[in-house]
């Protein structure tokens, strides 16, 4: 289910994000809309393309590679199902009424430990 999300002004000057191609940046923004409140979603390039770019004829492999290469997302497998996790999701989103994920958690990343789950970004 898509969610209403906001884009923080820091997004536009984040060093990892500005190095992405414009299409990869737009894909990353779209992922924020379709992931759950813990930054997770089932990973299916076909479904994600249908959600974010329904009228485009592109496979997005290069863009996913860019986003993964910038360490903005992690793709992991649990019980033979691929999932996507937005690393440092709380850096990009503040969730007021969090619904905890029903999807399996990714392996622990040191980057995530600096962001509290309430979205306050250490402030």
PEJOSUL-V860606 format. One line per field, one symbol per residue. ss: DSSP state (A for helix, B for strand, O for the rest). phi: phi as a letter, one per 20 degrees, with the letter a starting at -180 (. if undefined). psi: psi as a letter, one per 30 degrees, with the letter a starting at -180 (. if undefined). A space follows every 10 residues. Layout:
# PEJOSUL-V860606
ss=???
phi=???
psi=???
This chain:
# PEJOSUL-V860606
ss=OOOOOOOOAA AAAOAAAAOO OAAAAAAAAA AAAAOOOOOB BBOOAAAAAA AAOOOOOOOO AAAAAAAAAO OOBBBBBBOO BBBBBBOOAA AAOOOOOOOO OOOOOOOOOA AAAAOOOOOO OOO
phi=.fcfcddfgf gfcfgfffef fgffffffff gffdeefdmd afebgfffff fecfdedbem gffffffffe leccdccclm decdceflgf fecddfdfdf feefffgfdg fffedffenf lme
psi=kllklljkff efgkeeeffl leeeeeeeee eeeflafggl lkjjeeeeee eeifgkilfg eeeeeeeefg hflkklkkhg kklkkjkhef efkkjeikjk kflkkllkke efffjkfggf hg.
